Amino acid sequence: MFDALGMRLGRLSPHTLGILLALSGAIAFSGKAIIVKLSYRYGVDAVTVIMYRMLFALPFFIAMTWWASQQPHARAHPLDRRDLLAIAGLGFLGYYLASFLDFLGLQTITASLERLILYLNPTLVMLLSALLYQHRILARRAWAMAISYAGVMVVFGHEVSFSGNGVVVGSAFVFASALSYALYLMFSGQMVKRIGALRLVGMASIVACVCCLLQFVILRPWSAVWVQPQVLTLALMNATVCTVAPVVCIMMAIERIGAALTSQVGMVGPISTLTLGVWVLGEPVNGWIGMGTLLVLAGVYMASQSGEKTWT
C-alpha cells in the first residue's frame, strides 16, 4: 500500500505536491484547537495540556535540530553565544508564550473564534512594522486590516451575547498569542537567513518544550502528572499530527511552491477549524460565524497578496 502511494506521489509535479503538502499542513494545524478543547473535557488545565503536548513533541524537535545541523548550510554557519541567546528569546516568545496564551484562551472561547483571531497575524505584523520600523501602511493593506478585524468582531460579538465575559478574557489571551507570534516573525527574519528555517524552528521549539516542562514543575504538584489515558492519547496526537507533521509539511511546501502560495493555500485553516468544531465538538454554526469567517479570509487574502506572512 505504501509503495503504491509513494509511486503515485512520485508522479505528481512539484507544484501539485507542494499544494497538497500546504493543504495537509494547514488542515493538520487547524486540528490543534479541536484536540485541546477535547482535552479540557477531562478536567485538565492549560498548564497540563501544553506540558504533555511539548513533552511528546520534544524528541521529534531534537531529531529535527540534529538533522538540520548536519546540513552543509549549518556547518558553514556555526552558532555563537549571541545566536543561542537570540534563539532562546525567540523560542520563549514565539513558541512557548504564544502557545500557552493560546491554550489559555481556548478554555473559554470556541475553536472557530480562536482560529479567526490567530488569522489577524498578518495585520499585526503590518502594524508592528509601522510602529517599530516606520513602514508606511498602504491603502490596500489598511483595507485588509479593516476587513479582517470586522470579521473577528462579528463572531466575537455573537459569542459575547451568548457566553458573556469568559469570551472577552479568552479572546484577549488569544489576541495576545497572535501578537506574541507576530513579534517572533518580525525578529526571526534575519535569523532564518543566517541559520536556516528548520534549524531555527527545531531549536526554538526545544526551548519552548523546556519552558513548558519547567512551568508544570513549578506551578503544579507531582500528582497532577496522573491524568486519564484519553488526555495522553490526545496529547500524543497534538504533538505529532498537529505540531510536528504540519511544520514539516509547510517547510516542504515552501520549498516547492514558495512562501506566498503556501500562505494562500493555508487560508483553508479557518474553514477546516470551523468544520471540525461543528463535527467533533458540536460547536454552533450560523450566518454570523459564516460572515465573520468570510470577512477574515478576504482580509487575509488581501494581506497575503501584499507579501505578508500568515500563521497556519
GUGU-550570 format. One record per residue: x, z, y of N, C-alpha, C in turn. Coordinates in pm, whole numbers, padded with zeros to 5 digits, always signed. Example, Ala and Ser with C-alpha at 12.3 -4.5 7.8 and 13.67 -1.06 7.14 Angstrom:
# GUGU-550570
+01319+00780-00569+01230+00780-00450+01320+00780-00330;+01285+00708-00225+01367+00714-00106+01290+00787+00003;
This chain:
# GUGU-550570
+00083+00000-00120+00000+00000+00000+00087+00000+00126;+00191+00088+00128+00277+00097+00245+00361-00030+00261;+00401-00090+00145+00477-00215+00153+00392-00325+00216;+00265-00332+00174+00176-00433+00229+00153-00411+00378;+00137-00283+00417+00117-00253+00558+00241-00291+00638;+00360-00261+00583+00484-00296+00651+00498-00446+00669;+00458-00524+00566+00466-00669+00576+00372-00722+00684;+00252-00666+00692+00157-00710+00794+00207-00678+00934;+00262-00556+00951+00316-00520+01082+00434-00607+01119;+00512-00645+01017+00629-00729+01042+00592-00867+01092;+00471-00914+01060+00428-01047+01104+00376-01046+01248;+00351-00927+01303+00298-00918+01439+00407-00949+01541;+00367-01009+01652+00461-01034+01760+00496-00902+01828;+00612-00894+01895+00648-00770+01965+00542-00726+02065;+00478-00823+02132+00374-00789+02230+00254-00723+02163;+00206-00784+02053+00091-00728+01982+00124-00592+01924;+00241-00578+01866+00282-00450+01809+00293-00344+01919;+00344-00384+02035+00354-00291+02147+00218-00242+02193;+00120-00333+02198-00016-00294+02237-00073-00194+02136;-00054-00222+02008-00105-00133+01903-00038+00004+01910;+00091+00007+01936+00162+00134+01948+00112+00212+02069;+00091+00143+02182+00042+00210+02302-00098+00266+02279;-00183+00190+02212-00319+00238+02181-00313+00359+02089;-00229+00351+01986-00217+00463+01892-00168+00589+01962;-00068+00572+02049-00015+00687+02121-00117+00751+02213;-00192+00667+02286-00291+00718+02380-00403+00792+02307;-00450+00734+02197-00559+00797+02121-00512+00927+02057;-00389+00926+02004-00335+01049+01942-00317+01159+02046;-00266+01125+02163-00253+01224+02270-00389+01283+02308;-00491+01199+02311-00623+01245+02354-00683+01345+02257;-00634+01346+02131-00686+01441+02034-00636+01582+02054;-00533+01600+02139-00476+01733+02163-00581+01831+02213;-00657+01791+02313-00758+01880+02370-00865+01916+02267;-00899+01821+02182-01001+01846+02080-00953+01952+01982;-00829+01939+01937-00774+02035+01842-00761+02174+01904;-00721+02180+02031-00710+02309+02099-00847+02377+02108;-00948+02299+02145-01084+02356+02155-01133+02404+02019;-01101+02332+01913-01139+02376+01779-01068+02506+01742;-00941+02519+01782-00865+02640+01750-00926+02762+01817;-00976+02747+01938-01033+02860+02010-01158+02915+01940;-01218+02837+01856-01338+02884+01784-01303+02990+01680;-01175+03005+01650-01133+03104+01551-01079+03231+01615;-01109+03250+01743-01077+03376+01810-00935+03393+01858;-00856+03286+01862-00719+03295+01913-00718+03255+02060;-00609+03292+02130-00599+03260+02272-00493+03153+02296;-00476+03117+02424-00384+03008+02459-00240+03040+02421;-00198+03165+02437-00060+03203+02406-00030+03179+02258;-00125+03215+02172-00104+03198+02028-00112+03052+01986;-00208+02980+02041-00227+02839+02004-00104+02756+02042;-00055+02775+02163+00059+02693+02206+00187+02735+02134;+00196+02864+02096+00314+02908+02022+00322+02837+01889;+00213+02832+01815+00216+02767+01684+00235+02616+01697;+00176+02557+01799+00195+02413+01820+00343+02382+01838;+00411+02458+01925+00550+02431+01954+00643+02475+01840;+00603+02578+01767+00682+02620+01652+00688+02508+01548;+00575+02447+01519+00571+02339+01421+00637+02211+01474;+00634+02191+01605+00693+02070+01663+00844+02081+01679;+00897+02205+01685+01039+02227+01714+01134+02150+01621;+01114+02153+01487+01207+02078+01400+01210+01928+01431;+01096+01873+01467+01090+01730+01499+01167+01700+01627;+01155+01787+01727+01226+01765+01853+01377+01783+01834;+01416+01876+01747+01559+01892+01718+01613+01765+01651;+01537+01711+01555+01578+01587+01489+01584+01471+01588;+01484+01464+01679+01481+01358+01780+01603+01366+01871;+01637+01488+01912+01752+01507+02000+01881+01470+01929;+01895+01512+01803+02016+01478+01727+02030+01327+01713;+01922+01258+01678+01929+01112+01660+01965+01044+01791;+01900+01087+01902+01929+01025+02031+02072+01051+02074;+02127+01166+02036+02264+01200+02075+02368+01118+02001;+02329+01054+01890+02422+00971+01813+02428+00828+01863;+02341+00792+01957+02336+00654+02005+02452+00626+02101;+02494+00498+02111+02608+00463+02197+02592+00508+02342;+02469+00496+02396+02447+00535+02535+02473+00685+02554;+02430+00765+02457+02450+00909+02467+02598+00944+02455;+02668+00876+02367+02812+00904+02350+02890+00867+02477;+02839+00767+02548+02906+00724+02670+02872+00813+02790;+02770+00896+02776+02728+00984+02886+02713+01127+02834;+02824+01195+02807+02815+01333+02762+02754+01423+02870;+02693+01530+02826+02623+01620+02919+02719+01726+02971;+02711+01753+03101+02788+01862+03158+02695+01980+03188;+02748+02085+03246+02671+02207+03272+02554+02178+03366;+02578+02094+03465+02471+02061+03560+02357+01988+03491;+02391+01898+03401+02288+01826+03325+02204+01923+03243;+02270+02016+03176+02198+02111+03091+02104+02199+03172;+02149+02242+03291+02062+02323+03377+01942+02241+03424;+01965+02115+03458+01856+02029+03502+01755+02005+03389;+01805+01983+03268+01716+01964+03154+01634+02089+03128;+01698+02206+03140+01626+02332+03120+01514+02347+03222;+01544+02314+03348+01441+02322+03451+01328+02224+03429;+01362+02102+03389+01259+02001+03363+01175+02038+03242;+01240+02094+03139+01165+02135+03021+01066+02246+03053;+01111+02341+03136+01022+02450+03176+00905+02398+03257;+00933+02308+03351+00829+02259+03443+00734+02161+03377;+00791+02061+03309+00708+01951+03261+00649+01969+03124;+00712+02050+03038+00662+02061+02901+00613+02201+02866;+00672+02304+02924+00620+02439+02899+00507+02474+02996;+00538+02477+03126+00439+02521+03224+00317+02430+03226;+00339+02299+03227+00227+02206+03229+00138+02223+03106;+00199+02240+02989+00122+02255+02866+00046+02387+02863;+00113+02496+02904+00048+02626+02899-00070+02634+02995;-00054+02583+03116-00165+02581+03211-00281+02497+03159;-00247+02387+03094-00350+02301+03035-00428+02376+02927;-00357+02447+02840-00422+02523+02733-00509+02634+02790;-00464+02698+02897-00546+02800+02962-00676+02739+03015;-00665+02624+03079-00784+02559+03133-00885+02520+03027;-00835+02478+02910-00924+02435+02803-01008+02548+02744;-00976+02672+02782-01057+02784+02734-01195+02785+02799;-01209+02720+02917-01336+02731+02989-01396+02598+03034;-01326+02485+03013-01385+02356+03050-01388+02264+02930;-01464+02157+02940-01475+02062+02829-01349+01977+02820;-01328+01920+02702-01213+01833+02682-01222+01709+02771;-01343+01661+02797-01361+01542+02880-01316+01566+03023;-01358+01678+03082-01318+01711+03218-01167+01733+03225;-01111+01800+03124-00967+01823+03121-00890+01692+03127;-00931+01594+03047-00860+01467+03043-00872+01393+03176;-00988+01400+03240-01006+01332+03368-00917+01394+03476;-00907+01527+03477-00821+01593+03576-00676+01554+03553;-00632+01552+03429-00494+01513+03400-00466+01370+03443;-00569+01286+03442-00551+01147+03482-00539+01130+03632;-00547+01241+03708-00517+01235+03850-00366+01231+03874;-00288+01239+03768-00143+01247+03780-00082+01138+03867;-00123+01010+03856-00063+00908+03943-00087+00936+04091;-00204+00988+04124-00232+01016+04265-00148+01134+04313;-00122+01230+04226-00037+01343+04264+00107+01299+04286;+00154+01207+04203+00288+01152+04222+00297+01083+04358;+00192+01008+04395+00191+00941+04525+00195+01041+04640;+00110+01146+04630+00105+01246+04736+00237+01321+04749;+00295+01359+04636+00422+01431+04639+00535+01342+04695;+00532+01214+04661+00633+01122+04715+00621+01111+04867;+00496+01112+04915+00473+01106+05060+00522+01234+05128;+00497+01349+05063+00533+01477+05124+00684+01503+05118;+00746+01474+05003+00886+01509+04983+00983+01401+05030;+00943+01274+05015+01035+01165+05046+00985+01075+05159;+00876+01114+05223+00818+01037+05335+00783+00894+05296;+00743+00874+05169+00698+00741+05128+00560+00715+05187;+00541+00595+05240+00412+00562+05301+00309+00528+05194;+00190+00582+05207+00082+00553+05112+00005+00432+05164;+00011+00324+05089-00059+00202+05129-00209+00219+05113;-00283+00132+05183-00429+00142+05181-00485+00130+05039;-00426+00041+04959-00475+00024+04821-00458+00154+04741;-00347+00222+04761-00322+00345+04688-00412+00457+04740;-00438+00457+04869-00530+00557+04925-00669+00541+04865;-00714+00416+04852-00844+00391+04789-00842+00434+04642;-00731+00410+04573-00720+00451+04433-00735+00602+04421;-00671+00677+04511-00682+00822+04509-00825+00866+04536;-00887+00807+04637-01023+00847+04674-01121+00822+04559;-01107+00708+04492-01197+00676+04381-01176+00772+04265;-01049+00800+04232-01018+00891+04120-01072+01031+04146;-01048+01084+04264-01093+01220+04295-01246+01227+04301;-01309+01120+04348-01455+01117+04349-01510+01126+04207;-01444+01055+04114-01488+01059+03975-01476+01198+03914;-01364+01265+03940-01346+01401+03889-01448+01495+03950;-01474+01481+04080-01569+01569+04146-01712+01550+04092;-01745+01428+04052-01877+01404+03993-01893+01486+03865;-01794+01476+03776-01800+01550+03649-01786+01700+03674;-01697+01738+03764-01676+01879+03797-01806+01942+03850;-01871+01874+03944-01995+01928+04000-02103+01942+03895;-02109+01847+03803-02209+01855+03695-02182+01975+03606;-02053+01998+03569-02021+02110+03480-02041+02245+03549;-02007+02254+03678-02024+02380+03751-02171+02420+03754;-02258+02322+03770-02401+02352+03780-02455+02412+03650;-02387+02387+03539-02433+02438+03410-02352+02558+03361;-02222+02560+03391-02134+02660+03332-02080+02763+03431;-02094+02742+03560-02057+02842+03658-01908+02850+03688;-01865+02972+03727-01730+02992+03779-01619+02968+03678;-01650+02980+03549-01548+02954+03448-01493+02813+03460;-01576+02718+03499-01532+02580+03516-01436+02569+03634;-01463+02645+03740-01375+02642+03858-01236+02691+03820;-01228+02805+03750-01098+02861+03710-01027+02767+03613;-01100+02719+03513-01038+02629+03415-00989+02500+03478;-01067+02444+03569-01026+02320+03636-00903+02343+03723;-00895+02462+03785-00777+02494+03867-00652+02500+03781;-00663+02559+03661-00548+02565+03570-00504+02424+03530;-00599+02339+03495-00564+02203+03450-00508+02121+03566;-00563+02139+03686-00509+02068+03802-00366+02112+03828;-00339+02243+03815-00202+02294+03832-00112+02235+03725;-00165+02214+03604-00089+02150+03497-00051+02007+03535;-00148+01932+03588-00120+01795+03631-00017+01792+03743;-00025+01888+03835+00071+01897+03945+00211+01927+03891;+00220+02018+03795+00349+02053+03735+00411+01931+03669;+00331+01855+03597+00386+01737+03529+00422+01627+03628;+00347+01618+03738+00381+01520+03841+00518+01551+03901;+00546+01679+03924+00677+01719+03973+00787+01684+03872;+00756+01706+03744+00851+01669+03639+00884+01520+03645;+00781+01437+03659+00804+01293+03664+00893+01254+03781;+00868+01318+03896+00946+01283+04014+01093+01322+03999;+01118+01441+03945+01254+01491+03938+01331+01440+03817;+01260+01381+03720+01327+01337+03597+01375+01192+03602;+01339+01119+03708+01372+00977+03714+01518+00947+03697;+01604+01014+03772+01747+00990+03764+01806+01038+03631;+01751+01147+03579+01798+01200+03450+01770+01102+03338;+01654+01037+03341+01619+00940+03238+01720+00827+03236;+01756+00777+03354+01852+00667+03362+01990+00710+03312;+02025+00835+03336+02160+00881+03302+02174+00916+03154;+02079+00994+03099+02098+01044+02962+02006+00979+02861;+01909+00899+02907+01819+00831+02814+01688+00907+02797;+01579+00832+02784+01446+00892+02780+01426+00979+02656;+01467+00928+02539+01441+01002+02415+01522+01131+02409;+01646+01126+02456+01728+01248+02456+01671+01351+02553;+01625+01304+02670+01567+01396+02768+01440+01459+02715;+01351+01377+02657+01226+01430+02602+01253+01532+02492;+01346+01498+02403+01377+01589+02293+01432+01722+02341;+01530+01717+02430+01593+01840+02476+01499+01922+02565;+01425+01855+02654+01330+01927+02738+01221+01991+02654;+01180+01924+02548+01077+01979+02460+01129+02100+02382;+01256+02096+02344+01316+02213+02278+01313+02334+02372;+01344+02311+02499+01337+02419+02598+01194+02475+02604;+01095+02386+02606+00956+02429+02611+00918+02509+02486;+00966+02465+02371+00937+02537+02246+00991+02679+02252;+01114+02693+02298+01175+02825+02309+01097+02912+02406;+01055+02855+02519+00975+02930+02618+00844+02980+02557;+00778+02895+02480+00650+02933+02419+00669+03043+02316;+00777+03036+02238+00804+03139+02138+00838+03272+02206;+00920+03269+02310+00954+03390+02382+00832+03451+02450;+00748+03365+02503+00626+03412+02568+00538+03489+02470;+00525+03437+02350+00444+03504+02248+00505+03639+02211;+00637+03641+02191+00705+03765+02153+00688+03872+02261;+00694+03832+02388+00686+03927+02499+00542+03975+02523;+00445+03883+02512+00308+03915+02552+00216+03960+02439;+00255+03935+02315+00164+03965+02205+00232+04054+02101;+00156+04142+02035+00212+04223+01927+00239+04135+01805;+00328+04183+01717+00361+04103+01599+00239+04078+01510;+00142+04167+01518+00022+04148+01436-00055+04022+01474;-00032+03971+01596-00102+03850+01640-00052+03726+01568;+00059+03740+01495+00110+03627+01417+00012+03587+01308;-00061+03686+01256-00152+03658+01145-00281+03600+01197;-00301+03473+01170-00421+03402+01213-00486+03337+01091;-00605+03286+01109-00673+03221+00999-00602+03091+00960;-00608+03053+00832-00540+02931+00787-00582+02807+00865;-00708+02804+00910-00755+02688+00986-00676+02670+01115;-00637+02782+01176-00560+02774+01301-00423+02712+01274;-00362+02748+01163-00232+02693+01127-00243+02543+01098;-00348+02506+01027-00368+02363+00997-00387+02283+01124;-00468+02334+01216-00491+02265+01343-00363+02259+01426;-00284+02366+01423-00158+02367+01498-00060+02263+01442;-00057+02250+01310+00030+02150+01248-00014+02009+01287;-00144+01985+01287-00195+01855+01331-00161+01830+01477;-00176+01933+01560-00146+01919+01702+00000+01885+01724;+00087+01953+01648+00230+01933+01664+00275+01794+01619;+00219+01745+01511+00264+01618+01454+00184+01499+01507;+00054+01499+01480-00030+01384+01514-00050+01370+01665;-00062+01482+01737-00097+01477+01879+00019+01509+01973;+00138+01537+01920+00251+01569+02007+00371+01479+01976;+00427+01490+01856+00549+01416+01823+00519+01267+01802;+00420+01236+01720+00389+01096+01691+00356+01014+01816;+00273+01066+01908+00245+00988+02030+00369+00963+02115;+00459+01061+02124+00582+01042+02201+00660+00923+02145;+00674+00918+02014+00747+00809+01950+00675+00675+01972;+00543+00676+01954+00465+00552+01972+00477+00499+02114;+00467+00589+02212+00474+00545+02351+00613+00491+02385;+00717+00558+02337+00853+00511+02363+00875+00373+02300;+00826+00353+02178+00840+00224+02111+00758+00116+02181;+00642+00155+02233+00558+00060+02307+00627+00016+02435;+00688+00111+02507+00756+00078+02632+00871-00019+02607;+00940-00002+02494+01049-00092+02459+01000-00235+02440;+00876-00252+02394+00824-00385+02360+00743-00450+02471;+00666-00371+02546+00577-00431+02646+00598-00376+02786;+00689-00282+02803+00718-00229+02936+00629-00110+02972;+00674-00034+03072+00604+00088+03111+00469+00059+03176;+00462-00048+03258+00339-00076+03331+00223-00108+03237;+00246-00200+03141+00140-00237+03049+00107-00121+02954;+00208-00047+02912+00183+00070+02828+00093+00170+02901;+00119+00187+03030+00038+00278+03112-00106+00230+03120;-00125+00101+03137-00261+00048+03149-00336+00059+03016;-00268+00031+02905-00332+00047+02774-00370+00193+02753;-00288+00285+02805-00314+00427+02791-00441+00473+02860;-00502+00387+02939-00628+00424+03005-00742+00444+02906;-00718+00407+02780-00817+00434+02676-00827+00584+02649;-00730+00662+02697-00725+00805+02670-00851+00882+02706;-00900+00872+02831-01022+00946+02866-01143+00906+02783;-01156+00776+02753-01268+00731+02672-01257+00789+02532;-01134+00791+02478-01113+00847+02345-01146+00996+02343;-01101+01070+02446-01131+01213+02453-01280+01238+02464;-01347+01159+02548-01492+01173+02564-01564+01148+02432;-01523+01044+02361-01586+01011+02233-01562+01120+02129;-01436+01166+02119-01405+01271+02022-01474+01402+02059;-01484+01429+02190-01552+01551+02234-01697+01554+02193;-01764+01441+02205-01904+01432+02164-01916+01439+02013;-01830+01366+01943-01840+01354+01797-01796+01481+01726;-01682+01539+01767-01626+01653+01695-01675+01786+01751;-01678+01798+01884-01711+01926+01946-01858+01940+01984;-01930+01829+01984-02069+01834+02025-02085+01852+02175;-01984+01808+02254-01994+01820+02399-02099+01723+02453;-02163+01758+02564-02270+01673+02618-02214+01545+02679;-02291+01443+02678-02257+01319+02747-02382+01268+02817;-02366+01228+02943-02479+01179+03020-02427+01082+03127;-02519+01040+03213-02483+00944+03316-02379+00995+03414;-02384+01124+03447-02287+01181+03541-02146+01176+03484;-02130+01212+03358-01998+01209+03294-01949+01065+03282;-02040+00975+03245-02002+00834+03234-01959+00777+03368;-02034+00810+03474-02000+00760+03607-01865+00814+03653;-01843+00945+03632-01716+01004+03672-01599+00943+03597;-01616+00919+03467-01510+00860+03387-01475+00720+03437;-01575+00640+03465-01551+00504+03515-01480+00505+03649;-01516+00598+03736-01450+00607+03867-01304+00645+03852;-01276+00743+03765-01137+00784+03744-01055+00669+03686;-01110+00600+03587-01038+00488+03526-01013+00377+03628;-01111+00351+03716-01093+00249+03818-00981+00287+03914;-00980+00414+03955-00874+00459+04045-00738+00454+03980;-00728+00497+03854-00600+00495+03783-00552+00351+03764;-00645+00260+03736-00607+00120+03720-00547+00065+03850;-00611+00097+03963-00557+00052+04091-00418+00111+04116;-00400+00238+04080-00269+00302+04099-00164+00240+04009;-00202+00212+03883-00105+00155+03789-00065+00014+03830;-00158-00059+03894-00124-00191+03946-00020-00182+04056;-00012-00064+04117+00085-00042+04224+00216+00014+04172;+00227+00024+04038+00353+00067+03979+00365+00215+03955;+00253+00291+03960+00262+00434+03938+00258+00466+03789;+00306+00585+03754+00307+00629+03615+00184+00711+03584;+00143+00710+03460+00033+00795+03419+00078+00881+03303;+00004+00989+03282+00031+01078+03170-00080+01060+03069;-00045+01015+02950-00146+00996+02849-00150+01112+02755;
